[in-house]
């Protein structure tokens, strides 16, 4: 089997013979075989077993036929290395036992040690690099999204403590962003060194900010991360999260290759707001997967028709898969994306 590099070519804005597709959170959740593994091990326990984490990473590649693998991991993985005590609680998410509340809390955070503390993650990447016939995407949580967990103590809908720190203690906020930015840069470099073929920064909750606050409190650190990683010869993806359409015009100077779009902004409008500077990725509403296949295909075709108007498009969801999504529907959707786009691109 030849190596499938359609995803990498689309990231670079090159022509492809069919659209590449992968799905955020494709490794796990929807797969019954994965759920059996989760009956024995927690997410973090799976991550600590490289062979098992690699197996879970490859499941959707083998079962769905997607054009890229994304590492089975969690955005919280490097956080323990810098001195944060947390658990990932079912039906809740990350729960922080020593939340960040003061300058002293930020000061005590240590530099991340990927080789020492995250060697199991790097070993998983090396295993996958040797076995995969599609590119491996690795990732990190963006500083704002990680900070929101560290400050709130758990997932939040209002981000009241996070925004209070931004407004009342900006010096503490920026010190925290600097440390988290350093963590991301070091962690991503280690991932690429060990075989990652692309990386994505997940800023899942940045859409909770106004464009003004995003530009002041978050964007400088995001720009620094991509600037300092600009020498890495792999595609660089930024996903600004759900409800982030109003933030897209802020990203024009970002040294990224691909911007992920959620389903609240169309591919065409997303490109316009980004001034055509990036390849784009997205943006089917994941919950559309609850509908019948004819509806799913109709919406996917509409998205693809917009995406194929220009090179540089990767089909994805507008956010991550949810556990109730049907693996069979995902397989049918993947096959439809490949066949529909192949026929359409052949006519261009």
Number of C-alpha atoms within 10 A of each C-alpha: 4 6 9 16 15 22 28 22 18 24 26 19 19 15 16 20 13 21 26 26 23 23 25 16 21 26 24 22 19 20 20 13 12 15 14 10 15 15 8 9 12 14 17 15 13 20 23 19 14 22 16 16 26 26 17 23 25 24 18 26 20 11 13 19 18 22 25 26 27 24 25 26 23 16 15 19 17 22 21 17 19 17 16 20 14 20 15 16 12 9 6 10 12 20 18 19 13 14 20 25 18 14 14 10 15 21 12 11 18 15 15 23 17 20 13 9 14 19 15 18 25 21 21 26 28 18 17 26 18 9 11 18 17 23 22 23 23 21 24 23 24 28 26 26 20 21 19 22 22 26 22 20 19 19 18 14 7 10 16 13 16 21 20 13 18 18 13 10 14 14 13 20 25 18 14 23 23 18 19 27 23 18 25 24 18 17 21 23 16 19 24 20 14 18 21 24 23 24 22 22 25 22 21 20 22 25 17 17 18 13 20 12 15 17 16 12 20 22 21 16 22 23 17 17 26 21 15 13 19 14 8 15 10 18 20 23 25 25 25 24 23 19 19 24 21 14 21 21 15 15 21 14 11 20 21 23 20 25 27 31 29 26 20 15 19 19 26 16 13 22 21 13 19 20 13 14 18 23 24 30 29 28 25 25 19 20 15 15 21 13 10 10 15 9 13 21 17 11 15 22 16 13 20 23 17 14 25 19 13 15 18 25 32 29 25 25 25 25 23 17 22 16 14 12 17 17 19 13 17 23 16 15 19 22 15 16 20 19 13 18 21 15 12 15 16 10 7 7
